[in-house]
Amino acid sequence: MAVLSQLDPFDLLEAQFVRGAPVTHLALFADWRAMRCAWIASYILTTGRDGRRPFAVLAVGHTGQAGVAQAAFLARDHVRHRLAIGRAAVLIRDGLPPFMDAHGIARIEARCWADHPTAPGFLTRVGFKFEARLPGFGGALASTTFLQFALVAPIPAAAAANPEETLKCA
């Protein structure tokens, strides 16, 4: 709640475009908690000398497709917390490959509002690759475009060498 009640203004706009309507921090908190059953992992990122000042939330959840997950990162003021967000990007970048391996994830997807001033750069620094522009978000609120990024685990050498051996169709 400490993060969602003081979101960066662009993160809040992005959340509103996703939902197609204005949203309060209470509605965001309810949505965040409702997704718990789909989470693979969820983190509250903190900073400060005592490590008790939350500045961001991060979750990785199931999409319903085997081996595919989705990620979400929301933070407080991106300028004020730029150093903590930068450190988080390094930790996430370094931690994702073993995390993916440990959880059988071959692909993690993330989307951001195309006009967000920092989200595309954050996703790139974390290791995600741009895939596509996705117009049509926002519903009645506005027609806006999101960008899709993905982090894809390397294909095992055996599967790449013998693709017909990895999936047999009768």
Phi and psi in degrees as GROMACS dihedral restraints (atoms count N, CA, C in turn):
[ dihedral_restraints ]
;  ai    aj    ak    al  type     phi  dphi    fc
    3     4     5     6     1   -61.2    20    10
    4     5     6     7     1   -33.7    20    10
    6     7     8     9     1   -80.7    20    10
    7     8     9    10     1   -50.5    20    10
    9    10    11    12     1   -65.7    20    10
   10    11    12    13     1   -27.1    20    10
   12    13    14    15     1   -79.3    20    10
   13    14    15    16     1   -10.0    20    10
   15    16    17    18     1  -135.5    20    10
   16    17    18    19     1    41.9    20    10
   18    19    20    21     1   -62.1    20    10
   19    20    21    22     1   150.5    20    10
   21    22    23    24     1   -54.4    20    10
   22    23    24    25     1   137.0    20    10
   24    25    26    27     1   -54.9    20    10
   25    26    27    28     1   -35.2    20    10
   27    28    29    30     1   -73.9    20    10
   28    29    30    31     1   -33.3    20    10
   30    31    32    33     1   -65.5    20    10
   31    32    33    34     1   -38.5    20    10
   33    34    35    36     1   -65.6    20    10
   34    35    36    37     1   -44.6    20    10
   36    37    38    39     1   -59.1    20    10
   37    38    39    40     1   -43.8    20    10
   39    40    41    42     1   -58.7    20    10
   40    41    42    43     1   -45.1    20    10
   42    43    44    45     1   -61.6    20    10
   43    44    45    46     1   -37.2    20    10
   45    46    47    48     1   -69.1    20    10
   46    47    48    49     1   -39.9    20    10
   48    49    50    51     1   -64.4    20    10
   49    50    51    52     1   -37.9    20    10
   51    52    53    54     1   -60.8    20    10
   52    53    54    55     1   -43.2    20    10
   54    55    56    57     1   -85.2    20    10
   55    56    57    58     1   -17.9    20    10
   57    58    59    60     1    75.6    20    10
   58    59    60    61     1    19.5    20    10
   60    61    62    63     1  -162.6    20    10
   61    62    63    64     1   156.7    20    10
   63    64    65    66     1   -57.6    20    10
   64    65    66    67     1   148.2    20    10
   66    67    68    69     1  -140.6    20    10
   67    68    69    70     1   144.5    20    10
   69    70    71    72     1   -98.0    20    10
   70    71    72    73     1   167.2    20    10
   72    73    74    75     1   -64.1    20    10
   73    74    75    76     1   -29.5    20    10
   75    76    77    78     1   -67.8    20    10
   76    77    78    79     1   -40.5    20    10
   78    79    80    81     1   -66.6    20    10
   79    80    81    82     1   -39.3    20    10
   81    82    83    84     1   -63.4    20    10
   82    83    84    85     1   -42.0    20    10
   84    85    86    87     1   -63.1    20    10
   85    86    87    88     1   -41.8    20    10
   87    88    89    90     1   -63.1    20    10
   88    89    90    91     1   -42.7    20    10
   90    91    92    93     1   -62.6    20    10
   91    92    93    94     1   -44.6    20    10
   93    94    95    96     1   -60.0    20    10
   94    95    96    97     1   -45.3    20    10
   96    97    98    99     1   -69.7    20    10
   97    98    99   100     1   -34.6    20    10
   99   100   101   102     1   -66.8    20    10
  100   101   102   103     1   -24.5    20    10
  102   103   104   105     1   -84.1    20    10
  103   104   105   106     1    -0.6    20    10
  105   106   107   108     1   -53.1    20    10
  106   107   108   109     1   -37.5    20    10
  108   109   110   111     1   -66.4    20    10
  109   110   111   112     1   -20.7    20    10
  111   112   113   114     1   -97.3    20    10
  112   113   114   115     1    -6.1    20    10
  114   115   116   117     1   -69.3    20    10
  115   116   117   118     1   140.2    20    10
  117   118   119   120     1   -93.3    20    10
  118   119   120   121     1   -38.2    20    10
  120   121   122   123     1  -156.1    20    10
  121   122   123   124     1   150.6    20    10
  123   124   125   126     1  -145.0    20    10
  124   125   126   127     1   139.0    20    10
  126   127   128   129     1  -136.5    20    10
  127   128   129   130     1   146.0    20    10
  129   130   131   132     1  -107.3    20    10
  130   131   132   133     1   118.3    20    10
  132   133   134   135     1   -90.7    20    10
  133   134   135   136     1   134.1    20    10
  135   136   137   138     1  -124.5    20    10
  136   137   138   139     1   162.8    20    10
  138   139   140   141     1  -143.6    20    10
  139   140   141   142     1  -177.5    20    10
  141   142   143   144     1   100.1    20    10
  142   143   144   145     1   162.0    20    10
  144   145   146   147     1   -58.3    20    10
  145   146   147   148     1   -37.9    20    10
  147   148   149   150     1   -91.0    20    10
  148   149   150   151     1    -3.2    20    10
  150   151   152   153     1    66.6    20    10
  151   152   153   154     1    27.0    20    10
  153   154   155   156     1  -117.5    20    10
  154   155   156   157     1    10.3    20    10
  156   157   158   159     1  -102.6    20    10
  157   158   159   160     1   102.3    20    10
  159   160   161   162     1   -65.4    20    10
  160   161   162   163     1   134.0    20    10
  162   163   164   165     1  -125.3    20    10
  163   164   165   166     1   -13.7    20    10
  165   166   167   168     1  -158.5    20    10
  166   167   168   169     1   158.8    20    10
  168   169   170   171     1  -124.2    20    10
  169   170   171   172     1   146.5    20    10
  171   172   173   174     1  -139.0    20    10
  172   173   174   175     1   133.7    20    10
  174   175   176   177     1  -140.5    20    10
  175   176   177   178     1   146.3    20    10
  177   178   179   180     1  -123.1    20    10
  178   179   180   181     1   127.9    20    10
  180   181   182   183     1  -135.6    20    10
  181   182   183   184     1   163.9    20    10
  183   184   185   186     1   -69.9    20    10
  184   185   186   187     1   147.3    20    10
  186   187   188   189     1  -104.6    20    10
  187   188   189   190     1   -16.8    20    10
  189   190   191   192     1   105.2    20    10
  190   191   192   193     1   -10.5    20    10
  192   193   194   195     1  -102.9    20    10
  193   194   195   196     1   139.5    20    10
  195   196   197   198     1   -60.0    20    10
  196   197   198   199     1   129.2    20    10
  198   199   200   201     1    77.0    20    10
  199   200   201   202     1     4.7    20    10
  201   202   203   204     1  -118.1    20    10
  202   203   204   205     1   132.8    20    10
  204   205   206   207     1  -128.8    20    10
  205   206   207   208     1   168.7    20    10
  207   208   209   210     1  -127.3    20    10
  208   209   210   211     1   151.3    20    10
  210   211   212   213     1  -124.5    20    10
  211   212   213   214     1   148.3    20    10
  213   214   215   216     1  -136.8    20    10
  214   215   216   217     1   138.9    20    10
  216   217   218   219     1  -138.0    20    10
  217   218   219   220     1   120.6    20    10
  219   220   221   222     1  -126.5    20    10
  220   221   222   223     1   139.3    20    10
  222   223   224   225     1  -138.1    20    10
  223   224   225   226     1   163.1    20    10
  225   226   227   228     1   -73.3    20    10
  226   227   228   229     1  -171.9    20    10
  228   229   230   231     1   -39.7    20    10
  229   230   231   232     1   116.1    20    10
  231   232   233   234     1   -70.0    20    10
  232   233   234   235     1   -27.3    20    10
  234   235   236   237     1   -76.2    20    10
  235   236   237   238     1   -49.8    20    10
  237   238   239   240     1   -62.1    20    10
  238   239   240   241     1   -35.6    20    10
  240   241   242   243     1  -105.9    20    10
  241   242   243   244     1    23.2    20    10
  243   244   245   246     1   -59.6    20    10
  244   245   246   247     1   -38.0    20    10
  246   247   248   249     1   -68.3    20    10
  247   248   249   250     1   -43.5    20    10
  249   250   251   252     1   -65.3    20    10
  250   251   252   253     1   -39.6    20    10
  252   253   254   255     1   -66.1    20    10
  253   254   255   256     1   -39.9    20    10
  255   256   257   258     1   -62.1    20    10
  256   257   258   259     1   -43.3    20    10
  258   259   260   261     1   -64.7    20    10
  259   260   261   262     1   -38.9    20    10
  261   262   263   264     1   -63.1    20    10
  262   263   264   265     1   -39.5    20    10
  264   265   266   267     1   -60.0    20    10
  265   266   267   268     1   -41.6    20    10
  267   268   269   270     1   -65.5    20    10
  268   269   270   271     1   -45.9    20    10
  270   271   272   273     1   -61.6    20    10
  271   272   273   274     1   -42.2    20    10
  273   274   275   276     1   -65.2    20    10
  274   275   276   277     1   -47.4    20    10
  276   277   278   279     1   -56.4    20    10
  277   278   279   280     1   -45.2    20    10
  279   280   281   282     1   -74.9    20    10
  280   281   282   283     1   -28.9    20    10
  282   283   284   285     1   -88.2    20    10
  283   284   285   286     1   -19.5    20    10
  285   286   287   288     1   -65.3    20    10
  286   287   288   289     1   -46.0    20    10
  288   289   290   291     1   -56.9    20    10
  289   290   291   292     1   -49.6    20    10
  291   292   293   294     1   -67.0    20    10
  292   293   294   295     1   -32.3    20    10
  294   295   296   297     1   -62.1    20    10
  295   296   297   298     1   -46.8    20    10
  297   298   299   300     1   -61.6    20    10
  298   299   300   301     1   -44.9    20    10
  300   301   302   303     1   -61.4    20    10
  301   302   303   304     1   -44.5    20    10
  303   304   305   306     1   -66.0    20    10
  304   305   306   307     1   -27.2    20    10
  306   307   308   309     1  -107.8    20    10
  307   308   309   310     1     9.0    20    10
  309   310   311   312     1    66.0    20    10
  310   311   312   313     1    32.6    20    10
  312   313   314   315     1   -98.9    20    10
  313   314   315   316     1   125.6    20    10
  315   316   317   318     1   -99.0    20    10
  316   317   318   319     1   -17.6    20    10
  318   319   320   321     1  -152.3    20    10
  319   320   321   322     1   131.4    20    10
  321   322   323   324     1  -119.5    20    10
  322   323   324   325     1   127.6    20    10
  324   325   326   327     1  -104.0    20    10
  325   326   327   328     1   149.0    20    10
  327   328   329   330     1  -147.8    20    10
  328   329   330   331     1   141.4    20    10
  330   331   332   333     1  -123.2    20    10
  331   332   333   334     1   151.2    20    10
  333   334   335   336     1  -144.6    20    10
  334   335   336   337     1   156.7    20    10
  336   337   338   339     1   -62.7    20    10
  337   338   339   340     1   129.9    20    10
  339   340   341   342     1   -59.4    20    10
  340   341   342   343     1   -30.9    20    10
  342   343   344   345     1   -92.7    20    10
  343   344   345   346     1     5.9    20    10
  345   346   347   348     1   -67.7    20    10
  346   347   348   349     1   127.7    20    10
  348   349   350   351     1   -72.2    20    10
  349   350   351   352     1   -19.2    20    10
  351   352   353   354     1  -124.4    20    10
  352   353   354   355     1   -22.6    20    10
  354   355   356   357     1   -61.6    20    10
  355   356   357   358     1   -45.7    20    10
  357   358   359   360     1   -60.2    20    10
  358   359   360   361     1   -40.3    20    10
  360   361   362   363     1   -65.8    20    10
  361   362   363   364     1   -39.4    20    10
  363   364   365   366     1   -60.9    20    10
  364   365   366   367     1   -48.0    20    10
  366   367   368   369     1   -61.5    20    10
  367   368   369   370     1   -39.4    20    10
  369   370   371   372     1   -65.6    20    10
  370   371   372   373     1   -43.2    20    10
  372   373   374   375     1   -64.2    20    10
  373   374   375   376     1   -30.1    20    10
  375   376   377   378     1   -74.8    20    10
  376   377   378   379     1   -18.6    20    10
  378   379   380   381     1   117.3    20    10
  379   380   381   382     1    -0.7    20    10
  381   382   383   384     1   -74.8    20    10
  382   383   384   385     1   148.5    20    10
  384   385   386   387     1  -110.1    20    10
  385   386   387   388     1   138.1    20    10
  387   388   389   390     1   -63.7    20    10
  388   389   390   391     1   136.7    20    10
  390   391   392   393     1  -118.4    20    10
  391   392   393   394     1   -44.8    20    10
  393   394   395   396     1  -162.7    20    10
  394   395   396   397     1   155.1    20    10
  396   397   398   399     1   -91.4    20    10
  397   398   399   400     1   134.5    20    10
  399   400   401   402     1  -121.3    20    10
  400   401   402   403     1    92.6    20    10
  402   403   404   405     1   -75.7    20    10
  403   404   405   406     1   163.7    20    10
  405   406   407   408     1   101.7    20    10
  406   407   408   409     1     4.2    20    10
  408   409   410   411     1   -78.5    20    10
  409   410   411   412     1   159.9    20    10
  411   412   413   414     1   106.1    20    10
  412   413   414   415     1   -18.2    20    10
  414   415   416   417     1    52.0    20    10
  415   416   417   418     1  -133.3    20    10
  417   418   419   420     1   -71.1    20    10
  418   419   420   421     1   -21.0    20    10
  420   421   422   423     1   -66.5    20    10
  421   422   423   424     1   -46.2    20    10
  423   424   425   426     1  -178.7    20    10
  424   425   426   427     1   154.1    20    10
  426   427   428   429     1   -94.4    20    10
  427   428   429   430     1   116.1    20    10
  429   430   431   432     1  -136.3    20    10
  430   431   432   433     1   167.5    20    10
  432   433   434   435     1  -111.0    20    10
  433   434   435   436     1   139.5    20    10
  435   436   437   438     1  -111.4    20    10
  436   437   438   439     1   160.2    20    10
  438   439   440   441     1  -111.9    20    10
  439   440   441   442     1   136.6    20    10
  441   442   443   444     1  -104.8    20    10
  442   443   444   445     1   133.5    20    10
  444   445   446   447     1  -123.6    20    10
  445   446   447   448     1   157.2    20    10
  447   448   449   450     1  -148.8    20    10
  448   449   450   451     1   149.9    20    10
  450   451   452   453     1  -113.9    20    10
  451   452   453   454     1   118.1    20    10
  453   454   455   456     1  -115.6    20    10
  454   455   456   457     1   127.2    20    10
  456   457   458   459     1   -66.8    20    10
  457   458   459   460     1   148.8    20    10
  459   460   461   462     1   -59.6    20    10
  460   461   462   463     1   142.6    20    10
  462   463   464   465     1   -75.1    20    10
  463   464   465   466     1   128.5    20    10
  465   466   467   468     1   -54.5    20    10
  466   467   468   469     1   142.7    20    10
  468   469   470   471     1   -55.3    20    10
  469   470   471   472     1   -40.1    20    10
  471   472   473   474     1   -63.9    20    10
  472   473   474   475     1   -39.6    20    10
  474   475   476   477     1   -70.9    20    10
  475   476   477   478     1   -38.6    20    10
  477   478   479   480     1   -66.7    20    10
  478   479   480   481     1   -36.0    20    10
  480   481   482   483     1   -74.9    20    10
  481   482   483   484     1   -33.8    20    10
  483   484   485   486     1  -130.2    20    10
  484   485   486   487     1    71.1    20    10
  486   487   488   489     1   -60.7    20    10
  487   488   489   490     1   -30.8    20    10
  489   490   491   492     1   -69.4    20    10
  490   491   492   493     1   -18.9    20    10
  492   493   494   495     1   -82.5    20    10
  493   494   495   496     1   -18.5    20    10
  495   496   497   498     1   -86.5    20    10
  496   497   498   499     1   -25.4    20    10
  498   499   500   501     1  -141.2    20    10
  499   500   501   502     1   113.0    20    10
  501   502   503   504     1  -106.0    20    10
  502   503   504   505     1   123.7    20    10
  504   505   506   507     1  -109.2    20    10
  505   506   507   508     1   127.4    20    10
